[in-house]
Amino acid sequence: MARARRGQNAPQQGKSSEQAYADLAGDPGFAQLKRNYRRFAIPATIAFLVWYVTYVVCNNWARGFMDTPVIGHVNVAVVFGLLQFVSTFVIAALYARHAGRELDPLATQLRERFESETGR
């Protein structure tokens, strides 16, 4: 059976998109999805911002500490700067794992429900 082109879909069954969105917003699964997202995003954001601000503050007001050699001409400031990149990638990897385990299954259920209710 050939797939219909966009705009030539079969008539929609059930609810309008707006009504389906409103119903999903009140669904306990949607509330759980938001809680699971916030449980990771808020602490990770706070931790990263504290780490970043600490780095900036140390660079501005703790120059003696930041100038301390670690290996050869590499000092604490360079190490901390490189650790900013490392922490960014670690947070991204942790978020990807969290999303795959905690967010994607709930989001898939909600998306499938929306699609079935709107006939998409």
Biotite code that builds the C-alpha atoms (Angstrom):
import biotite.structure as struc

atoms = struc.array([
    struc.Atom([0.000, 0.000, 0.000], chain_id="A", res_id=1, res_name="MET", atom_name="CA", element="C"),
    struc.Atom([1.458, 3.373, -0.993], chain_id="A", res_id=2, res_name="ALA", atom_name="CA", element="C"),
    struc.Atom([1.971, 5.947, 1.718], chain_id="A", res_id=3, res_name="ARG", atom_name="CA", element="C"),
    struc.Atom([-0.091, 9.097, 1.470], chain_id="A", res_id=4, res_name="ALA", atom_name="CA", element="C"),
    struc.Atom([1.776, 12.323, 0.814], chain_id="A", res_id=5, res_name="ARG", atom_name="CA", element="C"),
    struc.Atom([1.775, 15.098, 3.374], chain_id="A", res_id=6, res_name="ARG", atom_name="CA", element="C"),
    struc.Atom([-1.519, 16.929, 3.172], chain_id="A", res_id=7, res_name="GLY", atom_name="CA", element="C"),
    struc.Atom([-3.258, 13.884, 1.656], chain_id="A", res_id=8, res_name="GLN", atom_name="CA", element="C"),
    struc.Atom([-3.562, 11.895, 4.881], chain_id="A", res_id=9, res_name="ASN", atom_name="CA", element="C"),
    struc.Atom([-6.690, 10.047, 5.787], chain_id="A", res_id=10, res_name="ALA", atom_name="CA", element="C"),
    struc.Atom([-9.149, 12.133, 7.817], chain_id="A", res_id=11, res_name="PRO", atom_name="CA", element="C"),
    struc.Atom([-8.040, 12.579, 11.418], chain_id="A", res_id=12, res_name="GLN", atom_name="CA", element="C"),
    struc.Atom([-9.679, 10.377, 13.950], chain_id="A", res_id=13, res_name="GLN", atom_name="CA", element="C"),
    struc.Atom([-10.388, 11.458, 17.470], chain_id="A", res_id=14, res_name="GLY", atom_name="CA", element="C"),
    struc.Atom([-9.067, 14.589, 19.109], chain_id="A", res_id=15, res_name="LYS", atom_name="CA", element="C"),
    struc.Atom([-7.542, 17.750, 17.766], chain_id="A", res_id=16, res_name="SER", atom_name="CA", element="C"),
    struc.Atom([-3.846, 18.289, 18.401], chain_id="A", res_id=17, res_name="SER", atom_name="CA", element="C"),
    struc.Atom([-4.621, 21.012, 20.911], chain_id="A", res_id=18, res_name="GLU", atom_name="CA", element="C"),
    struc.Atom([-6.966, 18.792, 22.910], chain_id="A", res_id=19, res_name="GLN", atom_name="CA", element="C"),
    struc.Atom([-4.529, 15.868, 22.819], chain_id="A", res_id=20, res_name="ALA", atom_name="CA", element="C"),
    struc.Atom([-1.696, 18.138, 24.050], chain_id="A", res_id=21, res_name="TYR", atom_name="CA", element="C"),
    struc.Atom([-3.891, 19.454, 26.861], chain_id="A", res_id=22, res_name="ALA", atom_name="CA", element="C"),
    struc.Atom([-4.815, 15.915, 27.893], chain_id="A", res_id=23, res_name="ASP", atom_name="CA", element="C"),
    struc.Atom([-1.185, 14.794, 27.827], chain_id="A", res_id=24, res_name="LEU", atom_name="CA", element="C"),
    struc.Atom([-0.129, 17.781, 29.929], chain_id="A", res_id=25, res_name="ALA", atom_name="CA", element="C"),
    struc.Atom([-2.445, 16.528, 32.673], chain_id="A", res_id=26, res_name="GLY", atom_name="CA", element="C"),
    struc.Atom([-1.281, 12.918, 32.395], chain_id="A", res_id=27, res_name="ASP", atom_name="CA", element="C"),
    struc.Atom([0.659, 11.501, 35.379], chain_id="A", res_id=28, res_name="PRO", atom_name="CA", element="C"),
    struc.Atom([3.199, 10.090, 32.913], chain_id="A", res_id=29, res_name="GLY", atom_name="CA", element="C"),
    struc.Atom([3.941, 13.599, 31.663], chain_id="A", res_id=30, res_name="PHE", atom_name="CA", element="C"),
    struc.Atom([4.415, 14.836, 35.219], chain_id="A", res_id=31, res_name="ALA", atom_name="CA", element="C"),
    struc.Atom([6.777, 11.905, 35.834], chain_id="A", res_id=32, res_name="GLN", atom_name="CA", element="C"),
    struc.Atom([8.700, 12.762, 32.661], chain_id="A", res_id=33, res_name="LEU", atom_name="CA", element="C"),
    struc.Atom([9.163, 16.345, 33.867], chain_id="A", res_id=34, res_name="LYS", atom_name="CA", element="C"),
    struc.Atom([10.261, 15.148, 37.329], chain_id="A", res_id=35, res_name="ARG", atom_name="CA", element="C"),
    struc.Atom([12.774, 12.715, 35.828], chain_id="A", res_id=36, res_name="ASN", atom_name="CA", element="C"),
    struc.Atom([14.183, 15.447, 33.589], chain_id="A", res_id=37, res_name="TYR", atom_name="CA", element="C"),
    struc.Atom([14.468, 17.961, 36.421], chain_id="A", res_id=38, res_name="ARG", atom_name="CA", element="C"),
    struc.Atom([16.021, 15.368, 38.731], chain_id="A", res_id=39, res_name="ARG", atom_name="CA", element="C"),
    struc.Atom([19.044, 15.309, 36.418], chain_id="A", res_id=40, res_name="PHE", atom_name="CA", element="C"),
    struc.Atom([19.063, 18.718, 34.748], chain_id="A", res_id=41, res_name="ALA", atom_name="CA", element="C"),
    struc.Atom([18.851, 20.960, 37.812], chain_id="A", res_id=42, res_name="ILE", atom_name="CA", element="C"),
    struc.Atom([21.647, 19.353, 39.880], chain_id="A", res_id=43, res_name="PRO", atom_name="CA", element="C"),
    struc.Atom([23.868, 18.944, 36.810], chain_id="A", res_id=44, res_name="ALA", atom_name="CA", element="C"),
    struc.Atom([23.377, 22.583, 35.834], chain_id="A", res_id=45, res_name="THR", atom_name="CA", element="C"),
    struc.Atom([24.074, 23.832, 39.350], chain_id="A", res_id=46, res_name="ILE", atom_name="CA", element="C"),
    struc.Atom([27.180, 21.644, 39.675], chain_id="A", res_id=47, res_name="ALA", atom_name="CA", element="C"),
    struc.Atom([28.557, 22.780, 36.335], chain_id="A", res_id=48, res_name="PHE", atom_name="CA", element="C"),
    struc.Atom([27.895, 26.457, 37.027], chain_id="A", res_id=49, res_name="LEU", atom_name="CA", element="C"),
    struc.Atom([29.552, 26.240, 40.447], chain_id="A", res_id=50, res_name="VAL", atom_name="CA", element="C"),
    struc.Atom([32.558, 24.540, 38.845], chain_id="A", res_id=51, res_name="TRP", atom_name="CA", element="C"),
    struc.Atom([32.720, 27.134, 36.066], chain_id="A", res_id=52, res_name="TYR", atom_name="CA", element="C"),
    struc.Atom([32.348, 30.130, 38.400], chain_id="A", res_id=53, res_name="VAL", atom_name="CA", element="C"),
    struc.Atom([35.014, 28.664, 40.702], chain_id="A", res_id=54, res_name="THR", atom_name="CA", element="C"),
    struc.Atom([37.360, 28.448, 37.722], chain_id="A", res_id=55, res_name="TYR", atom_name="CA", element="C"),
    struc.Atom([36.679, 32.073, 36.732], chain_id="A", res_id=56, res_name="VAL", atom_name="CA", element="C"),
    struc.Atom([36.996, 33.348, 40.319], chain_id="A", res_id=57, res_name="VAL", atom_name="CA", element="C"),
    struc.Atom([40.285, 31.507, 40.803], chain_id="A", res_id=58, res_name="CYS", atom_name="CA", element="C"),
    struc.Atom([41.627, 32.908, 37.535], chain_id="A", res_id=59, res_name="ASN", atom_name="CA", element="C"),
    struc.Atom([40.791, 36.427, 38.669], chain_id="A", res_id=60, res_name="ASN", atom_name="CA", element="C"),
    struc.Atom([41.565, 36.395, 42.373], chain_id="A", res_id=61, res_name="TRP", atom_name="CA", element="C"),
    struc.Atom([43.784, 33.369, 43.081], chain_id="A", res_id=62, res_name="ALA", atom_name="CA", element="C"),
    struc.Atom([46.510, 33.918, 40.501], chain_id="A", res_id=63, res_name="ARG", atom_name="CA", element="C"),
    struc.Atom([49.208, 32.499, 42.783], chain_id="A", res_id=64, res_name="GLY", atom_name="CA", element="C"),
    struc.Atom([47.331, 29.229, 43.075], chain_id="A", res_id=65, res_name="PHE", atom_name="CA", element="C"),
    struc.Atom([46.458, 29.096, 39.381], chain_id="A", res_id=66, res_name="MET", atom_name="CA", element="C"),
    struc.Atom([50.088, 29.802, 38.422], chain_id="A", res_id=67, res_name="ASP", atom_name="CA", element="C"),
    struc.Atom([51.318, 26.785, 40.401], chain_id="A", res_id=68, res_name="THR", atom_name="CA", element="C"),
    struc.Atom([53.225, 24.479, 38.025], chain_id="A", res_id=69, res_name="PRO", atom_name="CA", element="C"),
    struc.Atom([51.883, 20.945, 37.720], chain_id="A", res_id=70, res_name="VAL", atom_name="CA", element="C"),
    struc.Atom([54.139, 19.417, 35.045], chain_id="A", res_id=71, res_name="ILE", atom_name="CA", element="C"),
    struc.Atom([56.747, 21.526, 33.277], chain_id="A", res_id=72, res_name="GLY", atom_name="CA", element="C"),
    struc.Atom([55.095, 24.694, 31.970], chain_id="A", res_id=73, res_name="HIS", atom_name="CA", element="C"),
    struc.Atom([51.593, 23.298, 32.547], chain_id="A", res_id=74, res_name="VAL", atom_name="CA", element="C"),
    struc.Atom([50.042, 25.046, 35.527], chain_id="A", res_id=75, res_name="ASN", atom_name="CA", element="C"),
    struc.Atom([46.850, 24.611, 37.560], chain_id="A", res_id=76, res_name="VAL", atom_name="CA", element="C"),
    struc.Atom([44.992, 27.121, 35.337], chain_id="A", res_id=77, res_name="ALA", atom_name="CA", element="C"),
    struc.Atom([45.641, 25.022, 32.216], chain_id="A", res_id=78, res_name="VAL", atom_name="CA", element="C"),
    struc.Atom([44.601, 21.830, 33.983], chain_id="A", res_id=79, res_name="VAL", atom_name="CA", element="C"),
    struc.Atom([41.392, 23.445, 35.290], chain_id="A", res_id=80, res_name="PHE", atom_name="CA", element="C"),
    struc.Atom([40.671, 24.855, 31.835], chain_id="A", res_id=81, res_name="GLY", atom_name="CA", element="C"),
    struc.Atom([41.020, 21.429, 30.244], chain_id="A", res_id=82, res_name="LEU", atom_name="CA", element="C"),
    struc.Atom([38.872, 19.938, 32.971], chain_id="A", res_id=83, res_name="LEU", atom_name="CA", element="C"),
    struc.Atom([36.080, 22.304, 31.865], chain_id="A", res_id=84, res_name="GLN", atom_name="CA", element="C"),
    struc.Atom([35.964, 20.381, 28.582], chain_id="A", res_id=85, res_name="PHE", atom_name="CA", element="C"),
    struc.Atom([36.124, 17.038, 30.358], chain_id="A", res_id=86, res_name="VAL", atom_name="CA", element="C"),
    struc.Atom([33.285, 17.955, 32.705], chain_id="A", res_id=87, res_name="SER", atom_name="CA", element="C"),
    struc.Atom([31.152, 19.091, 29.760], chain_id="A", res_id=88, res_name="THR", atom_name="CA", element="C"),
    struc.Atom([31.597, 15.761, 27.969], chain_id="A", res_id=89, res_name="PHE", atom_name="CA", element="C"),
    struc.Atom([31.013, 13.780, 31.162], chain_id="A", res_id=90, res_name="VAL", atom_name="CA", element="C"),
    struc.Atom([27.765, 15.632, 31.844], chain_id="A", res_id=91, res_name="ILE", atom_name="CA", element="C"),
    struc.Atom([26.655, 15.080, 28.236], chain_id="A", res_id=92, res_name="ALA", atom_name="CA", element="C"),
    struc.Atom([27.398, 11.343, 28.478], chain_id="A", res_id=93, res_name="ALA", atom_name="CA", element="C"),
    struc.Atom([25.603, 11.058, 31.817], chain_id="A", res_id=94, res_name="LEU", atom_name="CA", element="C"),
    struc.Atom([22.607, 12.914, 30.401], chain_id="A", res_id=95, res_name="TYR", atom_name="CA", element="C"),
    struc.Atom([22.482, 10.625, 27.364], chain_id="A", res_id=96, res_name="ALA", atom_name="CA", element="C"),
    struc.Atom([22.460, 7.596, 29.656], chain_id="A", res_id=97, res_name="ARG", atom_name="CA", element="C"),
    struc.Atom([19.815, 9.171, 31.917], chain_id="A", res_id=98, res_name="HIS", atom_name="CA", element="C"),
    struc.Atom([17.644, 10.092, 28.935], chain_id="A", res_id=99, res_name="ALA", atom_name="CA", element="C"),
    struc.Atom([17.877, 6.600, 27.479], chain_id="A", res_id=100, res_name="GLY", atom_name="CA", element="C"),
    struc.Atom([16.865, 4.975, 30.747], chain_id="A", res_id=101, res_name="ARG", atom_name="CA", element="C"),
    struc.Atom([14.470, 7.459, 32.332], chain_id="A", res_id=102, res_name="GLU", atom_name="CA", element="C"),
    struc.Atom([13.141, 9.897, 29.732], chain_id="A", res_id=103, res_name="LEU", atom_name="CA", element="C"),
    struc.Atom([12.904, 8.135, 26.374], chain_id="A", res_id=104, res_name="ASP", atom_name="CA", element="C"),
    struc.Atom([10.567, 5.295, 27.455], chain_id="A", res_id=105, res_name="PRO", atom_name="CA", element="C"),
    struc.Atom([8.078, 7.746, 28.991], chain_id="A", res_id=106, res_name="LEU", atom_name="CA", element="C"),
    struc.Atom([8.366, 10.161, 26.074], chain_id="A", res_id=107, res_name="ALA", atom_name="CA", element="C"),
    struc.Atom([7.791, 7.321, 23.611], chain_id="A", res_id=108, res_name="THR", atom_name="CA", element="C"),
    struc.Atom([4.623, 6.244, 25.425], chain_id="A", res_id=109, res_name="GLN", atom_name="CA", element="C"),
    struc.Atom([3.301, 9.802, 25.449], chain_id="A", res_id=110, res_name="LEU", atom_name="CA", element="C"),
    struc.Atom([4.184, 10.345, 21.781], chain_id="A", res_id=111, res_name="ARG", atom_name="CA", element="C"),
    struc.Atom([2.494, 7.095, 20.756], chain_id="A", res_id=112, res_name="GLU", atom_name="CA", element="C"),
    struc.Atom([-0.601, 8.042, 22.749], chain_id="A", res_id=113, res_name="ARG", atom_name="CA", element="C"),
    struc.Atom([-0.665, 11.480, 21.104], chain_id="A", res_id=114, res_name="PHE", atom_name="CA", element="C"),
    struc.Atom([-0.286, 9.940, 17.644], chain_id="A", res_id=115, res_name="GLU", atom_name="CA", element="C"),
    struc.Atom([-3.041, 7.409, 18.227], chain_id="A", res_id=116, res_name="SER", atom_name="CA", element="C"),
    struc.Atom([-5.421, 10.027, 19.642], chain_id="A", res_id=117, res_name="GLU", atom_name="CA", element="C"),
    struc.Atom([-4.856, 12.468, 16.775], chain_id="A", res_id=118, res_name="THR", atom_name="CA", element="C"),
    struc.Atom([-4.666, 9.883, 14.014], chain_id="A", res_id=119, res_name="GLY", atom_name="CA", element="C"),
    struc.Atom([-1.125, 10.755, 12.999], chain_id="A", res_id=120, res_name="ARG", atom_name="CA", element="C"),
])
